């Protein structure tokens, strides 16, 4: 009789340990990876929608204005002469 009780208690304790390990793996590795992947997909979808909307603008001046605004919002520098968005040069001392 005592052995059956100890077997049941051991099975419950073992199941609890497996549950804790599984939850730990999910919390530390699986869930953060999936969230980052979802963020990347969402960013790509928004970028595609933005590019499509800019392409649908009728006026090239409007396209340049929107591109310049997006460039500045992303922390880059818009070159009016070439119409390109480039990385901001590093600031001295900062």
SVG drawing of the C-alpha trace seen along z (x, -y; Angstrom):
<svg xmlns="http://www.w3.org/2000/svg" viewBox="-2 -69 36 71">
<polyline fill="none" stroke="black" stroke-width="0.4" points="0.0,0.0 2.8,-2.4 4.5,-1.8 1.4,-2.7 1.1,-6.0 4.8,-6.8 4.5,-5.9 1.5,-8.2 3.3,-11.0 6.4,-10.5 4.4,-10.6 2.7,-13.8 6.0,-15.4 7.6,-14.3 4.7,-15.7 5.0,-19.0 8.8,-19.1 8.1,-18.4 5.5,-21.1 7.9,-23.7 10.7,-22.8 8.3,-23.1 7.0,-26.5 10.6,-27.7 11.6,-26.7 8.6,-28.4 9.1,-31.6 12.9,-31.8 13.3,-30.6 10.2,-29.8 7.8,-32.7 10.4,-35.5 11.6,-34.0 8.0,-33.8 7.3,-37.4 10.4,-38.7 9.4,-36.8 5.9,-38.3 7.4,-41.7 9.6,-41.2 6.6,-40.0 4.5,-43.0 7.2,-45.4 7.6,-43.8 3.9,-44.1 3.8,-47.7 6.8,-48.5 5.2,-46.9 1.9,-48.8 3.8,-52.0 5.8,-51.5 2.6,-50.6 0.9,-53.7 3.8,-55.9 3.9,-54.4 0.2,-55.2 0.7,-58.9 0.1,-60.8 2.6,-63.6 6.4,-63.0 6.7,-65.9 4.2,-64.2 6.3,-61.0 9.5,-62.8 7.8,-64.6 6.5,-61.4 9.8,-59.6 11.6,-62.5 9.3,-62.4 9.6,-58.6 13.4,-58.9 13.6,-61.5 11.1,-59.5 13.5,-56.5 16.4,-58.6 18.1,-58.8 19.1,-61.7 17.3,-62.4 19.5,-63.8 17.4,-66.1 20.0,-66.1 19.7,-62.3 16.4,-61.6 18.0,-58.9 17.7,-58.1 21.1,-57.4 22.3,-56.5 23.0,-59.5 26.8,-60.0 28.1,-59.3 28.2,-62.4 31.6,-63.3 31.7,-62.7 28.4,-61.0"/>
</svg>
